[in-house]
Every structure is written in structure tokens, then in C-alpha cells.
Amino acid sequence: MPLFKRRTAGKPGEWFYCLEHKKVEEGPDCPGKDRMGPYASREEATHAMELARERNVEWENDPRWHDAPTGEDGREG
């Protein structure tokens, strides 16, 4: 007996962006590895790739996520 049941149908109002088909879907039609979401609206899901690009730029420029040394002798602190 499995511990978790695989959800085969989405809930109304859940929106996803399918990376394989490059389209917005209501409910998870495609496998989880191929989709982003859930989003609260179709409009939000439409902009999923833009949002991901913006978040990637923020992450790449966030000094908290880099292992670069901060002290002159190469040690942190």
C-alpha cells in the first residue's frame, strides 16, 4: 500500500506552465518534471518563464548565495 496517492487530476483554479509543450494548463496535465506551478491564475502561469528569469537574476546577484571570500586573507568574516 503506497504512502502517498499519485494525484492524477488537478484542482479547478490551479494553473501550470508546461515546459515541454510551452503552454499554460489548468490542472497538472503533464508530469511534475515538465511543469512549473501551481499559479493562482492563468495570467500568472503565462508569465512563468519571465518570473523564473527575474528570480534567477536576483539569485545570481545575491551575495548571500555566493561562496566568495569576504576577508583580505581569503577567510570569511
C-alpha positions, 0 to 999 in steps of 0.5 A: 500500500503506497504512502502517498496517492499519485494525484492524477487530476488537478484542482479547478483554479490551479494553473501550470506552465508546461515546459515541454509543450510551452503552454499554460494548463489548468490542472497538472496535465503533464508530469511534475518534471515538465511543469512549473506551478501551481499559479493562482491564475492563468495570467500568472502561469503565462508569465512563468518563464519571465518570473523564473528569469527575474528570480534567477537574476536576483539569485545570481546577484545575491551575495548571500548565495555566493561562496566568495571570500569576504576577508583580505586573507581569503577567510570569511568574516 
